[in-house]
Amino acid sequence: MNQFLSRRTFILIPTMSILKTFFKPMQVLASSLASKEEWNLSKEEWKSRLRPESYYILREEGTERAFSSELNNEKRKGVFHCAGCDLPLFLSDKKFDSGTGWPSFWAPIQGSVATKVDFKLIVPRTEYHCSRCGGHQGHVFNDGPLPTGKRYCNNGLALRFVPE
Ligand SMILES: [Zn+2]
């Protein structure tokens, strides 16, 4: 029995460190590098621009508590901008009530977000972020309404709503 366990451990440890080598740098790169040079700010610069709770979401890929954002219930016409660099990301007519407690959209403004796969919960999820400043917005799932069938599950703290 002991021999069996130690052999398993022996196999498991190298596998885990190989996985870490592959996935860790990818995670760090995608959330901190902006596509536009002028938005490639240092940690300190971002900290001075953002409220601490928005910094945690946008720059550290945090997630706010469900039903904690006022934007979850926002039903007015308007545009949802990136809270990091103010790029328009979502139009209000693409917003829907997903019941999850996070502002949800079935499509972003074309070209405004970019995606990557993250492994924070072990199971791969598709993370998306602002295509200009690289700020983390949320995750996209395949259980949204038609016509796209996508559900962009967004942190309210990563957005700024501009009513029409
Ligand atoms: Zn941005």
Backbone and ligand atoms as CSV (ligand in chain L), in Angstrom:
chain,resi,resn,atom,element,x,y,z
A,1,MET,N,N,0.840,-1.214,0.000
A,1,MET,CA,C,0.000,0.000,0.000
A,1,MET,C,C,0.875,1.264,0.000
A,2,ASN,N,N,1.821,1.287,0.928
A,2,ASN,CA,C,2.703,2.441,1.011
A,2,ASN,C,C,3.491,2.656,-0.274
A,3,GLN,N,N,3.935,1.540,-0.777
A,3,GLN,CA,C,4.717,1.602,-2.009
A,3,GLN,C,C,3.869,2.184,-3.148
A,4,PHE,N,N,2.617,1.733,-3.178
A,4,PHE,CA,C,1.685,2.196,-4.208
A,4,PHE,C,C,1.490,3.706,-4.105
A,5,LEU,N,N,1.272,4.181,-2.867
A,5,LEU,CA,C,1.050,5.614,-2.653
A,5,LEU,C,C,2.268,6.436,-3.083
A,6,SER,N,N,3.428,5.977,-2.668
A,6,SER,CA,C,4.606,6.787,-2.966
A,6,SER,C,C,4.890,6.808,-4.464
A,7,ARG,N,N,4.529,5.712,-5.145
A,7,ARG,CA,C,4.743,5.731,-6.589
A,7,ARG,C,C,3.801,6.751,-7.253
A,8,ARG,N,N,2.566,6.793,-6.746
A,8,ARG,CA,C,1.606,7.771,-7.295
A,8,ARG,C,C,2.100,9.200,-7.072
A,9,THR,N,N,2.575,9.457,-5.851
A,9,THR,CA,C,3.071,10.790,-5.520
A,9,THR,C,C,4.227,11.162,-6.440
A,10,PHE,N,N,5.064,10.191,-6.651
A,10,PHE,CA,C,6.230,10.406,-7.505
A,10,PHE,C,C,5.815,10.834,-8.917
A,11,ILE,N,N,4.741,10.210,-9.397
A,11,ILE,CA,C,4.271,10.527,-10.750
A,11,ILE,C,C,3.562,11.880,-10.765
A,12,LEU,N,N,2.784,12.134,-9.700
A,12,LEU,CA,C,1.953,13.326,-9.642
A,12,LEU,C,C,2.777,14.614,-9.566
A,13,ILE,N,N,3.811,14.614,-8.743
A,13,ILE,CA,C,4.564,15.848,-8.520
A,13,ILE,C,C,5.208,16.392,-9.799
A,14,PRO,N,N,5.931,15.570,-10.540
A,14,PRO,CA,C,6.494,16.130,-11.787
A,14,PRO,C,C,5.415,16.616,-12.748
A,15,THR,N,N,4.277,15.921,-12.801
A,15,THR,CA,C,3.205,16.333,-13.713
A,15,THR,C,C,2.701,17.717,-13.333
A,16,MET,N,N,2.481,17.947,-12.040
A,16,MET,CA,C,1.984,19.245,-11.590
A,16,MET,C,C,2.958,20.374,-11.931
A,17,SER,N,N,4.242,20.113,-11.732
A,17,SER,CA,C,5.180,21.211,-11.987
A,17,SER,C,C,5.301,21.498,-13.483
A,18,ILE,N,N,5.107,20.472,-14.290
A,18,ILE,CA,C,5.120,20.702,-15.747
A,18,ILE,C,C,3.916,21.569,-16.119
A,19,LEU,N,N,2.755,21.231,-15.555
A,19,LEU,CA,C,1.540,22.017,-15.831
A,19,LEU,C,C,1.732,23.471,-15.427
A,20,LYS,N,N,2.306,23.680,-14.246
A,20,LYS,CA,C,2.529,25.042,-13.748
A,20,LYS,C,C,3.404,25.839,-14.703
A,21,THR,N,N,4.468,25.200,-15.187
A,21,THR,CA,C,5.383,25.886,-16.093
A,21,THR,C,C,4.651,26.345,-17.345
A,22,PHE,N,N,3.723,25.497,-17.797
A,22,PHE,CA,C,3.015,25.837,-19.032
A,22,PHE,C,C,1.988,26.935,-18.838
A,23,PHE,N,N,1.202,26.826,-17.765
A,23,PHE,CA,C,0.025,27.691,-17.654
A,23,PHE,C,C,0.250,28.985,-16.887
A,24,LYS,N,N,1.111,28.975,-15.912
A,24,LYS,CA,C,1.331,30.176,-15.098
A,24,LYS,C,C,1.741,31.394,-15.916
A,25,PRO,N,N,2.792,31.297,-16.739
A,25,PRO,CA,C,3.232,32.496,-17.454
A,25,PRO,C,C,2.153,33.026,-18.392
A,26,MET,N,N,1.372,32.117,-18.985
A,26,MET,CA,C,0.324,32.508,-19.907
A,26,MET,C,C,-0.704,33.377,-19.182
A,27,GLN,N,N,-1.080,32.942,-17.969
A,27,GLN,CA,C,-2.078,33.657,-17.186
A,27,GLN,C,C,-1.607,35.081,-16.870
A,28,VAL,N,N,-0.379,35.201,-16.431
A,28,VAL,CA,C,0.163,36.496,-16.041
A,28,VAL,C,C,0.260,37.416,-17.251
A,29,LEU,N,N,0.790,36.895,-18.345
A,29,LEU,CA,C,0.975,37.699,-19.555
A,29,LEU,C,C,-0.328,38.304,-20.066
A,30,ALA,N,N,-1.338,37.450,-20.233
A,30,ALA,CA,C,-2.550,37.902,-20.899
A,30,ALA,C,C,-3.289,38.963,-20.111
A,31,SER,N,N,-3.212,38.935,-18.787
A,31,SER,CA,C,-3.989,39.913,-18.038
A,31,SER,C,C,-3.219,41.209,-17.814
A,32,SER,N,N,-1.917,41.189,-17.991
A,32,SER,CA,C,-1.172,42.399,-17.675
A,32,SER,C,C,-0.671,43.138,-18.916
A,33,LEU,N,N,-0.659,42.479,-20.053
A,33,LEU,CA,C,-0.167,43.159,-21.253
A,33,LEU,C,C,-1.315,43.787,-22.040
A,34,ALA,N,N,-1.169,45.031,-22.338
A,34,ALA,CA,C,-2.177,45.725,-23.138
A,34,ALA,C,C,-1.801,45.627,-24.610
A,35,SER,N,N,-2.802,45.718,-25.488
A,35,SER,CA,C,-2.503,45.649,-26.916
A,35,SER,C,C,-1.946,46.987,-27.407
A,36,LYS,N,N,-2.324,48.049,-26.705
A,36,LYS,CA,C,-1.821,49.379,-27.081
A,36,LYS,C,C,-0.731,49.807,-26.106
A,37,GLU,N,N,0.371,50.229,-26.659
A,37,GLU,CA,C,1.559,50.614,-25.873
A,37,GLU,C,C,1.213,51.566,-24.727
A,38,GLU,N,N,0.394,52.592,-25.025
A,38,GLU,CA,C,0.117,53.626,-24.006
A,38,GLU,C,C,-0.700,53.089,-22.831
A,39,TRP,N,N,-1.291,51.892,-22.992
A,39,TRP,CA,C,-2.060,51.303,-21.888
A,39,TRP,C,C,-1.274,50.229,-21.150
A,40,ASN,N,N,0.008,50.094,-21.475
A,40,ASN,CA,C,0.853,49.129,-20.793
A,40,ASN,C,C,1.431,49.765,-19.530
A,41,LEU,N,N,0.560,49.985,-18.537
A,41,LEU,CA,C,0.960,50.714,-17.334
A,41,LEU,C,C,1.543,49.768,-16.285
A,42,SER,N,N,2.336,50.332,-15.397
A,42,SER,CA,C,2.905,49.523,-14.307
A,42,SER,C,C,1.829,49.283,-13.246
A,43,LYS,N,N,2.100,48.332,-12.367
A,43,LYS,CA,C,1.203,48.036,-11.242
A,43,LYS,C,C,0.849,49.308,-10.476
A,44,GLU,N,N,1.867,50.116,-10.203
A,44,GLU,CA,C,1.680,51.335,-9.393
A,44,GLU,C,C,0.794,52.335,-10.131
A,45,GLU,N,N,1.018,52.461,-11.438
A,45,GLU,CA,C,0.200,53.390,-12.220
A,45,GLU,C,C,-1.271,52.960,-12.215
A,46,TRP,N,N,-1.497,51.642,-12.374
A,46,TRP,CA,C,-2.875,51.146,-12.336
A,46,TRP,C,C,-3.482,51.385,-10.967
A,47,LYS,N,N,-2.692,51.145,-9.909
A,47,LYS,CA,C,-3.207,51.313,-8.547
A,47,LYS,C,C,-3.633,52.750,-8.293
A,48,SER,N,N,-2.915,53.711,-8.872
A,48,SER,CA,C,-3.270,55.109,-8.629
A,48,SER,C,C,-4.463,55.541,-9.484
A,49,ARG,N,N,-4.735,54.820,-10.582
A,49,ARG,CA,C,-5.863,55.167,-11.448
A,49,ARG,C,C,-7.182,54.574,-10.987
A,50,LEU,N,N,-7.115,53.378,-10.360
A,50,LEU,CA,C,-8.330,52.608,-10.099
A,50,LEU,C,C,-8.666,52.560,-8.615
A,51,ARG,N,N,-9.975,52.386,-8.317
A,51,ARG,CA,C,-10.384,52.085,-6.952
A,51,ARG,C,C,-9.836,50.699,-6.618
A,52,PRO,N,N,-9.478,50.445,-5.331
A,52,PRO,CA,C,-8.869,49.153,-4.982
A,52,PRO,C,C,-9.696,47.954,-5.441
A,53,GLU,N,N,-11.044,48.042,-5.313
A,53,GLU,CA,C,-11.881,46.899,-5.672
A,53,GLU,C,C,-11.876,46.664,-7.190
A,54,SER,N,N,-11.773,47.751,-7.968
A,54,SER,CA,C,-11.688,47.589,-9.424
A,54,SER,C,C,-10.307,47.100,-9.840
A,55,TYR,N,N,-9.285,47.533,-9.126
A,55,TYR,CA,C,-7.920,47.050,-9.402
A,55,TYR,C,C,-7.865,45.539,-9.253
A,56,TYR,N,N,-8.481,45.051,-8.181
A,56,TYR,CA,C,-8.484,43.617,-7.893
A,56,TYR,C,C,-9.131,42.813,-9.039
A,57,ILE,N,N,-10.227,43.348,-9.605
A,57,ILE,CA,C,-10.894,42.654,-10.718
A,57,ILE,C,C,-10.070,42.791,-12.002
A,58,LEU,N,N,-9.792,44.040,-12.376
A,58,LEU,CA,C,-9.199,44.311,-13.691
A,58,LEU,C,C,-7.767,43.803,-13.825
A,59,ARG,N,N,-6.970,43.977,-12.793
A,59,ARG,CA,C,-5.538,43.680,-12.918
A,59,ARG,C,C,-5.120,42.389,-12.246
A,60,GLU,N,N,-5.991,41.834,-11.357
A,60,GLU,CA,C,-5.622,40.580,-10.692
A,60,GLU,C,C,-6.616,39.465,-10.977
A,61,GLU,N,N,-7.490,39.710,-11.960
A,61,GLU,CA,C,-8.484,38.710,-12.366
A,61,GLU,C,C,-9.357,38.251,-11.206
A,62,GLY,N,N,-9.718,39.185,-10.341
A,62,GLY,CA,C,-10.624,38.857,-9.245
A,62,GLY,C,C,-12.063,38.754,-9.739
A,63,THR,N,N,-12.944,38.296,-8.852
A,63,THR,CA,C,-14.369,38.211,-9.164
A,63,THR,C,C,-15.147,38.826,-8.015
A,64,GLU,N,N,-16.082,39.742,-8.352
A,64,GLU,CA,C,-16.896,40.363,-7.308
A,64,GLU,C,C,-17.973,39.374,-6.847
A,65,ARG,N,N,-18.563,39.632,-5.656
A,65,ARG,CA,C,-19.636,38.783,-5.164
A,65,ARG,C,C,-20.853,38.888,-6.073
A,66,ALA,N,N,-21.561,37.782,-6.274
A,66,ALA,CA,C,-22.782,37.785,-7.085
A,66,ALA,C,C,-23.791,38.751,-6.460
A,67,PHE,N,N,-24.555,39.425,-7.297
A,67,PHE,CA,C,-25.605,40.375,-6.906
A,67,PHE,C,C,-25.061,41.587,-6.139
A,68,SER,N,N,-23.739,41.835,-6.201
A,68,SER,CA,C,-23.181,42.967,-5.465
A,68,SER,C,C,-23.118,44.232,-6.315
A,69,SER,N,N,-23.253,44.102,-7.631
A,69,SER,CA,C,-23.112,45.274,-8.500
A,69,SER,C,C,-24.463,45.865,-8.877
A,70,GLU,N,N,-24.534,47.205,-8.795
A,70,GLU,CA,C,-25.746,47.909,-9.235
A,70,GLU,C,C,-25.997,47.690,-10.726
A,71,LEU,N,N,-24.942,47.459,-11.466
A,71,LEU,CA,C,-25.084,47.295,-12.923
A,71,LEU,C,C,-25.804,46.002,-13.286
A,72,ASN,N,N,-25.894,45.089,-12.326
A,72,ASN,CA,C,-26.639,43.850,-12.567
A,72,ASN,C,C,-28.085,44.173,-12.938
A,73,ASN,N,N,-28.656,45.196,-12.274
A,73,ASN,CA,C,-30.060,45.563,-12.523
A,73,ASN,C,C,-30.212,46.758,-13.468
A,74,GLU,N,N,-29.133,47.201,-14.060
A,74,GLU,CA,C,-29.198,48.375,-14.953
A,74,GLU,C,C,-29.984,48.012,-16.216
A,75,LYS,N,N,-31.081,48.761,-16.443
A,75,LYS,CA,C,-31.921,48.432,-17.605
A,75,LYS,C,C,-32.062,49.595,-18.579
A,76,ARG,N,N,-31.381,50.710,-18.289
A,76,ARG,CA,C,-31.482,51.859,-19.187
A,76,ARG,C,C,-30.701,51.610,-20.475
A,77,LYS,N,N,-31.043,52.390,-21.507
A,77,LYS,CA,C,-30.276,52.347,-22.763
A,77,LYS,C,C,-28.947,53.030,-22.547
A,78,GLY,N,N,-27.893,52.479,-23.108
A,78,GLY,CA,C,-26.590,53.109,-22.978
A,78,GLY,C,C,-25.461,52.168,-23.336
A,79,VAL,N,N,-24.257,52.564,-22.920
A,79,VAL,CA,C,-23.054,51.818,-23.293
A,79,VAL,C,C,-22.247,51.493,-22.041
A,80,PHE,N,N,-21.768,50.261,-21.966
A,80,PHE,CA,C,-20.917,49.821,-20.859
A,80,PHE,C,C,-19.451,49.921,-21.298
A,81,HIS,N,N,-18.701,50.768,-20.584
A,81,HIS,CA,C,-17.297,51.012,-20.933
A,81,HIS,C,C,-16.380,50.228,-19.999
A,82,CYS,N,N,-15.150,49.978,-20.460
A,82,CYS,CA,C,-14.123,49.385,-19.609
A,82,CYS,C,C,-13.794,50.378,-18.492
A,83,ALA,N,N,-13.800,49.913,-17.233
A,83,ALA,CA,C,-13.492,50.805,-16.111
A,83,ALA,C,C,-12.000,51.142,-16.058
A,84,GLY,N,N,-11.195,50.431,-16.828
A,84,GLY,CA,C,-9.760,50.687,-16.835
A,84,GLY,C,C,-9.358,51.771,-17.817
A,85,CYS,N,N,-9.851,51.684,-19.067
A,85,CYS,CA,C,-9.384,52.621,-20.104
A,85,CYS,C,C,-10.522,53.318,-20.833
A,86,ASP,N,N,-11.781,53.010,-20.439
A,86,ASP,CA,C,-12.970,53.661,-20.989
A,86,ASP,C,C,-13.341,53.233,-22.412
A,87,LEU,N,N,-12.763,52.161,-22.907
A,87,LEU,CA,C,-13.166,51.648,-24.225
A,87,LEU,C,C,-14.597,51.104,-24.135
A,88,PRO,N,N,-15.496,51.478,-25.070
A,88,PRO,CA,C,-16.853,50.909,-25.057
A,88,PRO,C,C,-16.802,49.393,-25.332
A,89,LEU,N,N,-17.401,48.598,-24.431
A,89,LEU,CA,C,-17.332,47.135,-24.570
A,89,LEU,C,C,-18.674,46.493,-24.935
A,90,PHE,N,N,-19.761,46.978,-24.298
A,90,PHE,CA,C,-21.073,46.349,-24.517
A,90,PHE,C,C,-22.155,47.409,-24.696
A,91,LEU,N,N,-23.127,47.119,-25.582
A,91,LEU,CA,C,-24.299,47.976,-25.735
A,91,LEU,C,C,-25.440,47.383,-24.901
A,92,SER,N,N,-26.288,48.291,-24.370
A,92,SER,CA,C,-27.350,47.826,-23.465
A,92,SER,C,C,-28.334,46.871,-24.151
A,93,ASP,N,N,-28.492,46.965,-25.480
A,93,ASP,CA,C,-29.459,46.063,-26.129
A,93,ASP,C,C,-28.947,44.623,-26.253
A,94,LYS,N,N,-27.703,44.379,-25.833
A,94,LYS,CA,C,-27.165,43.013,-25.821
A,94,LYS,C,C,-27.133,42.453,-24.394
A,95,LYS,N,N,-27.682,43.235,-23.439
A,95,LYS,CA,C,-27.683,42.802,-22.039
A,95,LYS,C,C,-28.932,41.962,-21.780
A,96,PHE,N,N,-28.803,40.951,-20.953
A,96,PHE,CA,C,-29.966,40.149,-20.570
A,96,PHE,C,C,-29.842,39.714,-19.111
A,97,ASP,N,N,-30.991,39.334,-18.525
A,97,ASP,CA,C,-30.968,38.897,-17.126
A,97,ASP,C,C,-30.678,37.400,-17.075
A,98,SER,N,N,-29.455,37.066,-16.674
A,98,SER,CA,C,-29.042,35.654,-16.661
A,98,SER,C,C,-29.406,34.971,-15.351
A,99,GLY,N,N,-29.783,35.777,-14.329
A,99,GLY,CA,C,-30.111,35.208,-13.025
A,99,GLY,C,C,-28.891,34.800,-12.212
A,100,THR,N,N,-27.686,35.066,-12.743
A,100,THR,CA,C,-26.463,34.638,-12.054
A,100,THR,C,C,-26.010,35.644,-11.001
A,101,GLY,N,N,-26.483,36.903,-11.120
A,101,GLY,CA,C,-26.035,37.932,-10.197
A,101,GLY,C,C,-24.894,38.772,-10.735
A,102,TRP,N,N,-24.524,38.562,-12.002
A,102,TRP,CA,C,-23.510,39.385,-12.657
A,102,TRP,C,C,-24.107,39.964,-13.943
A,103,PRO,N,N,-23.757,41.196,-14.283
A,103,PRO,CA,C,-24.214,41.764,-15.557
A,103,PRO,C,C,-23.832,40.812,-16.695
A,104,SER,N,N,-24.818,40.466,-17.541
A,104,SER,CA,C,-24.570,39.467,-18.584
A,104,SER,C,C,-24.982,39.987,-19.944
A,105,PHE,N,N,-24.210,39.643,-20.942
A,105,PHE,CA,C,-24.419,40.113,-22.313
A,105,PHE,C,C,-24.292,38.926,-23.260
A,106,TRP,N,N,-25.014,38.993,-24.405
A,106,TRP,CA,C,-24.863,37.889,-25.361
A,106,TRP,C,C,-23.881,38.220,-26.484
A,107,ALA,N,N,-23.402,39.460,-26.516
A,107,ALA,CA,C,-22.355,39.802,-27.498
A,107,ALA,C,C,-21.659,41.087,-27.080
A,108,PRO,N,N,-20.345,41.180,-27.271
A,108,PRO,CA,C,-19.633,42.439,-27.030
A,108,PRO,C,C,-19.633,43.292,-28.294
A,109,ILE,N,N,-19.230,44.535,-28.184
A,109,ILE,CA,C,-18.992,45.361,-29.362
A,109,ILE,C,C,-17.815,44.721,-30.109
A,110,GLN,N,N,-17.983,44.566,-31.416
A,110,GLN,CA,C,-16.982,43.822,-32.190
A,110,GLN,C,C,-15.551,44.331,-31.960
A,111,GLY,N,N,-14.659,43.424,-31.642
A,111,GLY,CA,C,-13.246,43.753,-31.472
A,111,GLY,C,C,-12.887,44.359,-30.123
A,112,SER,N,N,-13.881,44.532,-29.232
A,112,SER,CA,C,-13.583,45.235,-27.979
A,112,SER,C,C,-13.006,44.323,-26.905
A,113,VAL,N,N,-13.245,43.011,-27.008
A,113,VAL,CA,C,-12.679,42.096,-26.013
A,113,VAL,C,C,-11.868,40.995,-26.689
A,114,ALA,N,N,-10.904,40.462,-25.942
A,114,ALA,CA,C,-10.098,39.336,-26.402
A,114,ALA,C,C,-10.196,38.239,-25.350
A,115,THR,N,N,-10.001,37.010,-25.764
A,115,THR,CA,C,-10.195,35.896,-24.828
A,115,THR,C,C,-8.914,35.093,-24.625
A,116,LYS,N,N,-8.892,34.372,-23.506
A,116,LYS,CA,C,-7.855,33.369,-23.286
A,116,LYS,C,C,-8.434,32.295,-22.365
A,117,VAL,N,N,-7.804,31.135,-22.332
A,117,VAL,CA,C,-8.294,30.068,-21.460
A,117,VAL,C,C,-7.588,30.185,-20.120
A,118,ASP,N,N,-8.352,30.158,-19.013
A,118,ASP,CA,C,-7.694,30.116,-17.703
A,118,ASP,C,C,-8.049,28.832,-16.961
A,119,PHE,N,N,-7.202,28.480,-16.007
A,119,PHE,CA,C,-7.349,27.204,-15.285
A,119,PHE,C,C,-7.480,27.459,-13.791
A,120,LYS,N,N,-8.009,28.644,-13.427
A,120,LYS,CA,C,-8.108,28.995,-11.997
A,120,LYS,C,C,-8.947,27.998,-11.221
A,121,LEU,N,N,-9.990,27.476,-11.814
A,121,LEU,CA,C,-10.841,26.503,-11.126
A,121,LEU,C,C,-10.543,25.084,-11.625
A,122,ILE,N,N,-9.306,24.859,-12.071
A,122,ILE,CA,C,-8.863,23.573,-12.639
A,122,ILE,C,C,-9.519,23.307,-13.992
A,123,VAL,N,N,-10.857,23.328,-14.021
A,123,VAL,CA,C,-11.567,23.147,-15.288
A,123,VAL,C,C,-11.298,24.372,-16.168
A,124,PRO,N,N,-10.926,24.174,-17.420
A,124,PRO,CA,C,-10.646,25.339,-18.267
A,124,PRO,C,C,-11.882,26.225,-18.466
A,125,ARG,N,N,-11.690,27.537,-18.339
A,125,ARG,CA,C,-12.764,28.498,-18.618
A,125,ARG,C,C,-12.218,29.529,-19.587
A,126,THR,N,N,-13.110,30.141,-20.363
A,126,THR,CA,C,-12.648,31.169,-21.288
A,126,THR,C,C,-12.777,32.537,-20.641
A,127,GLU,N,N,-11.627,33.088,-20.298
A,127,GLU,CA,C,-11.550,34.428,-19.715
A,127,GLU,C,C,-11.608,35.442,-20.849
A,128,TYR,N,N,-12.198,36.630,-20.615
A,128,TYR,CA,C,-12.084,37.694,-21.614
A,128,TYR,C,C,-11.711,38.999,-20.939
A,129,HIS,N,N,-11.028,39.831,-21.715
A,129,HIS,CA,C,-10.513,41.090,-21.181
A,129,HIS,C,C,-10.622,42.172,-22.235
A,130,CYS,N,N,-10.526,43.417,-21.784
A,130,CYS,CA,C,-10.561,44.575,-22.678
A,130,CYS,C,C,-9.426,44.450,-23.687
A,131,SER,N,N,-9.748,44.612,-24.962
A,131,SER,CA,C,-8.719,44.407,-25.990
A,131,SER,C,C,-7.710,45.555,-26.023
A,132,ARG,N,N,-8.031,46.681,-25.370
A,132,ARG,CA,C,-7.100,47.813,-25.396
A,132,ARG,C,C,-6.145,47.821,-24.194
A,133,CYS,N,N,-6.700,47.732,-22.961
A,133,CYS,CA,C,-5.817,47.847,-21.782
A,133,CYS,C,C,-5.508,46.490,-21.147
A,134,GLY,N,N,-6.155,45.419,-21.631
A,134,GLY,CA,C,-5.891,44.090,-21.082
A,134,GLY,C,C,-6.597,43.818,-19.776
A,135,GLY,N,N,-7.429,44.758,-19.304
A,135,GLY,CA,C,-8.124,44.592,-18.020
A,135,GLY,C,C,-9.124,43.439,-18.045
A,136,HIS,N,N,-9.041,42.569,-17.032
A,136,HIS,CA,C,-9.943,41.415,-16.945
A,136,HIS,C,C,-11.387,41.873,-16.762
A,137,GLN,N,N,-12.315,41.292,-17.532
A,137,GLN,CA,C,-13.738,41.642,-17.408
A,137,GLN,C,C,-14.556,40.501,-16.822
A,138,GLY,N,N,-14.373,39.284,-17.341
A,138,GLY,CA,C,-15.177,38.163,-16.851
A,138,GLY,C,C,-14.877,36.897,-17.622
A,139,HIS,N,N,-15.891,36.007,-17.689
A,139,HIS,CA,C,-15.744,34.746,-18.411
A,139,HIS,C,C,-16.906,34.586,-19.372
A,140,VAL,N,N,-16.669,33.907,-20.491
A,140,VAL,CA,C,-17.735,33.691,-21.472
A,140,VAL,C,C,-18.077,32.205,-21.523
A,141,PHE,N,N,-19.405,31.937,-21.504
A,141,PHE,CA,C,-19.903,30.557,-21.485
A,141,PHE,C,C,-20.824,30.327,-22.686
A,142,ASN,N,N,-21.069,29.054,-22.974
A,142,ASN,CA,C,-21.873,28.712,-24.154
A,142,ASN,C,C,-23.341,28.434,-23.830
A,143,ASP,N,N,-23.851,29.045,-22.738
A,143,ASP,CA,C,-25.254,28.792,-22.380
A,143,ASP,C,C,-26.095,30.068,-22.435
A,144,GLY,N,N,-25.728,30.985,-23.314
A,144,GLY,CA,C,-26.451,32.249,-23.447
A,144,GLY,C,C,-27.605,32.148,-24.433
A,145,PRO,N,N,-28.375,33.238,-24.537
A,145,PRO,CA,C,-29.538,33.233,-25.448
A,145,PRO,C,C,-29.130,33.409,-26.914
A,146,LEU,N,N,-30.059,33.138,-27.809
A,146,LEU,CA,C,-29.840,33.378,-29.233
A,146,LEU,C,C,-29.776,34.882,-29.467
A,147,PRO,N,N,-29.159,35.390,-30.497
A,147,PRO,CA,C,-28.648,34.624,-31.642
A,147,PRO,C,C,-27.241,34.021,-31.458
A,148,THR,N,N,-26.486,34.419,-30.434
A,148,THR,CA,C,-25.106,33.926,-30.353
A,148,THR,C,C,-24.974,32.662,-29.510
A,149,GLY,N,N,-25.883,32.487,-28.517
A,149,GLY,CA,C,-25.746,31.368,-27.583
A,149,GLY,C,C,-24.633,31.581,-26.572
A,150,LYS,N,N,-24.056,32.797,-26.568
A,150,LYS,CA,C,-22.960,33.099,-25.634
A,150,LYS,C,C,-23.481,33.862,-24.417
A,151,ARG,N,N,-22.827,33.657,-23.282
A,151,ARG,CA,C,-23.112,34.439,-22.084
A,151,ARG,C,C,-21.808,35.052,-21.588
A,152,TYR,N,N,-21.676,36.366,-21.810
A,152,TYR,CA,C,-20.525,37.101,-21.291
A,152,TYR,C,C,-20.871,37.533,-19.878
A,153,CYS,N,N,-20.278,36.861,-18.903
A,153,CYS,CA,C,-20.574,37.079,-17.487
A,153,CYS,C,C,-19.543,38.077,-16.966
A,154,ASN,N,N,-19.990,39.330,-16.749
A,154,ASN,CA,C,-19.049,40.425,-16.507
A,154,ASN,C,C,-19.081,40.939,-15.073
A,155,ASN,N,N,-17.945,41.302,-14.544
A,155,ASN,CA,C,-17.893,41.975,-13.253
A,155,ASN,C,C,-18.364,43.413,-13.422
A,156,GLY,N,N,-19.337,43.841,-12.577
A,156,GLY,CA,C,-19.813,45.214,-12.644
A,156,GLY,C,C,-18.715,46.217,-12.317
A,157,LEU,N,N,-17.804,45.851,-11.428
A,157,LEU,CA,C,-16.716,46.743,-11.021
A,157,LEU,C,C,-15.712,46.985,-12.143
A,158,ALA,N,N,-15.764,46.172,-13.185
A,158,ALA,CA,C,-14.842,46.349,-14.312
A,158,ALA,C,C,-15.462,47.219,-15.398
A,159,LEU,N,N,-16.727,47.656,-15.149
A,159,LEU,CA,C,-17.446,48.449,-16.152
A,159,LEU,C,C,-17.831,49.823,-15.628
A,160,ARG,N,N,-18.033,50.739,-16.564
A,160,ARG,CA,C,-18.598,52.054,-16.246
A,160,ARG,C,C,-19.769,52.256,-17.201
A,161,PHE,N,N,-20.972,52.484,-16.683
A,161,PHE,CA,C,-22.144,52.621,-17.539
A,161,PHE,C,C,-22.365,54.083,-17.926
A,162,VAL,N,N,-22.560,54.309,-19.202
A,162,VAL,CA,C,-22.858,55.652,-19.693
A,162,VAL,C,C,-24.254,55.613,-20.313
A,163,PRO,N,N,-25.274,56.186,-19.600
A,163,PRO,CA,C,-26.635,56.167,-20.145
A,163,PRO,C,C,-26.722,57.005,-21.410
A,164,GLU,N,N,-27.653,56.627,-22.286
A,164,GLU,CA,C,-27.808,57.322,-23.572
A,164,GLU,C,C,-28.363,58.721,-23.381
L,1,ZN,ZN,ZN,-9.753,48.709,-21.070
